[in-house]
């Protein structure tokens, strides 16, 4: 580790120790940031659900049943012979 890296780590440790001993509070997050963080979490959940449903639609699970009705499937249509 270089000397500058050691100085940086020492400064971080010193700052943390001072905050703990003096009871200083860390930096408070802005309300806009907190709101944005919640919005991003919701969007992340929605995208995960969309990906899951898209995958299921493109590659349906045969165990859950087909989305087609059996009478609409070509093998089940009566022929007029």
C-alpha positions as CSV (number, residue, x, y, z in Angstrom):
1,X,0.0,0.0,0.0
2,X,1.3,3.4,-0.9
3,X,2.0,6.2,1.7
4,X,-0.9,8.2,0.3
5,X,-3.3,5.2,0.6
6,X,-2.2,4.7,4.2
7,X,-2.8,8.4,5.0
8,X,-6.3,8.1,3.5
9,X,-7.1,5.0,5.5
10,X,-5.7,6.6,8.7
11,X,-7.8,9.8,8.1
12,X,-11.0,7.7,7.6
13,X,-10.3,5.7,10.8
14,X,-9.6,8.9,12.8
15,X,-12.8,10.6,11.5
16,X,-14.9,7.6,12.4
17,X,-13.3,7.4,15.9
18,X,-14.0,11.1,16.4
19,X,-17.6,10.8,15.3
20,X,-18.1,7.8,17.7
21,X,-16.4,9.5,20.7
22,X,-17.9,12.9,20.2
23,X,-21.4,11.7,19.3
24,X,-21.4,13.5,16.0
25,X,-24.1,12.6,13.6
26,X,-23.4,11.5,10.0
27,X,-24.6,13.4,7.0
28,X,-28.4,13.4,6.8
29,X,-30.0,12.5,3.5
30,X,-32.1,14.9,1.6
31,X,-35.9,14.2,1.4
32,X,-35.7,14.3,-2.4
33,X,-33.0,11.6,-2.3
34,X,-35.1,9.4,0.0
35,X,-38.1,9.8,-2.2
36,X,-36.1,8.9,-5.3
37,X,-34.6,5.9,-3.5
38,X,-38.1,4.6,-2.7
39,X,-39.3,5.2,-6.3
40,X,-36.3,3.3,-7.7
41,X,-37.0,0.4,-5.4
42,X,-40.6,0.2,-6.7
43,X,-39.4,0.5,-10.3
44,X,-36.9,-2.3,-9.6
45,X,-39.7,-4.6,-8.3
46,X,-42.0,-3.8,-11.2
47,X,-39.2,-4.5,-13.8
48,X,-38.5,-7.8,-12.1
49,X,-42.2,-8.7,-12.3
50,X,-42.3,-7.6,-15.9
51,X,-39.3,-9.7,-16.8
52,X,-40.8,-12.7,-15.1
53,X,-44.1,-12.4,-16.9
54,X,-42.4,-11.8,-20.2
55,X,-40.3,-14.9,-19.8
56,X,-43.4,-16.9,-18.9
57,X,-45.3,-15.6,-21.9
58,X,-42.5,-16.3,-24.3
59,X,-41.6,-19.7,-22.8
60,X,-44.8,-21.0,-21.1
61,X,-44.5,-23.7,-18.5
62,X,-46.4,-26.8,-19.9
63,X,-47.3,-27.8,-16.4
64,X,-49.5,-24.7,-15.8
65,X,-51.7,-25.2,-18.8
66,X,-51.7,-23.5,-22.2
67,X,-53.3,-20.1,-22.7
68,X,-55.1,-21.5,-25.8
69,X,-58.5,-23.2,-25.4
70,X,-58.4,-26.8,-26.6
71,X,-61.1,-26.2,-29.1
72,X,-59.1,-23.5,-30.9
73,X,-56.0,-25.8,-31.3
74,X,-55.6,-27.0,-34.9
75,X,-55.4,-30.7,-33.8
76,X,-58.9,-30.4,-32.1
77,X,-60.8,-28.8,-35.0
78,X,-63.3,-31.0,-36.8
79,X,-62.6,-31.6,-40.4
80,X,-65.2,-31.4,-43.2
81,X,-64.3,-34.5,-45.1
